[in-house]
Amino acid sequence: MVGKNVLEFKGSQYMRQRLILSVVSGKPIKITQIRAKEDNPGLTEYEANLLRLLDKLTNGTWLEVSETGTAFSFSPGALIGGTLSHECCKLRGIGYYLEVLMALAPFCKKPLNIVLRGVTCNQKDPSVDSFKHGALPVLRRFMVIDPGLELTIKKRGVEPLGGGEIHLVCPSIKQLKPIQLKDWGKVKKVRGTMFALRVSPALANRMVESAKGVFLNFIPDVFFTVDHLKGQAAGKSPGFGGSLYAETTDGVIFTSDSVSDSAAQSHSVPEDIGRSAAHALLDEISCGGCVDSAFQSLACLYMALTSKDVSKCVMGPLTPYTIKFLQHLREFFGLMFQLEPYRDAAKDEFDEDDNQLRLGVNKVELTCVGIGYQKIL
């Protein structure tokens, strides 16, 4: 069923990017040599789980996997959406699947109303809190009005058994508007949530104290909530961690996460987890830009799919994941971004003074003309 115009890729890296762009563009893809030389070759359980989620999300998707699982052909169907539920693989966090949903949900035929169950916070993927505070505001900037974009955390769950549950509601959007994001402002407040699941609530309080001890050296408006869940809402495995975010005067959100190690639970110290989350957030603030580094690729996708007008966005140093995503956008849509070093006028004014304005690391300005993407109604 897959025709001649098939885009071929090798290896398991960046599979989510390729699947997202395949579904949006309607172009079939073929991926070969998936872990061909490893001890456990072929698709992993969480990748197969993601393909099942895409099948639920679309109508008419065709998939053929080789006998060894080291290659598959994927021909995307129409994005439908609707009311769904999905059990995520516990080897990856719900954030692994949320990236795909956040990219595709605005372009579904029907408003997406989905319940995801699994691990809400782990050491590999952005937590569901980060998506709630960091990714949703990025999408809202591309919407003319917000008709009810919402992410609710019903239960939390950590590795290995998970037990978390979240509810994502994303309206169907006719078209995204172009943006001009050049100012990210200064940090005005730091917020966050510390959680302790099936362990002593005192651990969450100890994380709060250590994280606040870091931030109060820089800013007075610091407030963290403690989420000590019990029973079914606390998932199926013991663990603790936190998700922090900083909001700037221009409404830009930076996020960070830290969670105890499920493999070495007894060796995880709450104070270390709190400080780790705080230092990760300070690093993110230093990188700066108008988009959190974890969600740069989402912003690039939305910029590419806006109406046929110029979009500009200043970001911190591009992550390798984002750089690869820009290359994939060129392959799927023939769209190229213009990248330029960002020069800030305010910083130039201070260059002659001893009190140089410190704006963190160098930024990059991304410019592109949207392709005028219209979803199939």
RAGI-V134537 format. One record per backbone hydrogen bond with DSSP energy under -1.0 kcal/mol. NH is the residue of the N-H (numbers start at 1). CO is the residue of the C=O. Records with the same first field share a line. If there is no record, write none. Layout:
NH->CO ; CO
This chain:
6->4
7->28
9->30
11->32
15->12
18->14
19->15
20->16
21->17
22->18
23->19
24->20
25->21
26->22
29->74
30->7
31->72
32->9
34->70
35->33
38->35
42->34
43->69
48->44
49->45
50->46
51->47
52->48
53->49
54->50
55->51
56->52
57->53
58->54
59->78
62->75
64->73
66->71
72->31
73->64
74->29
75->62
78->59
80->57
81->57
84->113
86->115
88->117
92->89
94->119
96->93
98->94
99->95
101->97
102->98
103->99
104->100
105->101
107->104
108->105
109->79
110->80
112->170
113->82
114->168
115->84
116->166
117->86
118->164
120->157
121->157
128->120
131->127
132->128
133->129
134->130
136->131
139->135
140->136
141->137
142->139
143->140
150->169
152->167
154->165
155->165
156->233
162->158
164->118
165->155
166->116
167->152
168->114
169->150
170->112
173->106
177->142
181->312
188->247
189->247
190->221
191->245
193->243
194->225
195->241
196->227
197->239
203->200
205->201
206->202
207->203
208->204
209->205
210->206
211->207
212->208
213->209
215->211
216->212
218->215
219->215
222->220
223->190
225->192
227->194
233->230
234->231
235->232
236->162
239->197
241->195
242->258
243->193
244->256
245->191
246->254
247->189
248->252
249->186
251->248
254->246
256->244
258->242
260->240
267->264
268->265
273->269
274->270
275->271
276->272
277->273
278->274
279->275
280->276
281->277
282->278
283->279
284->280
285->281
286->282
287->283
288->284
290->314
295->292
299->295
300->296
301->297
302->298
303->299
304->300
305->301
307->176
309->307
311->368
312->179
313->366
314->181
315->364
323->319
324->320
325->321
326->322
327->323
328->324
329->325
330->326
331->327
332->328
333->329
334->330
335->329
338->367
340->365
342->363
348->344
349->345
353->350
356->354
361->286
364->315
365->340
366->313
367->338
368->311
370->309
371->304
372->306
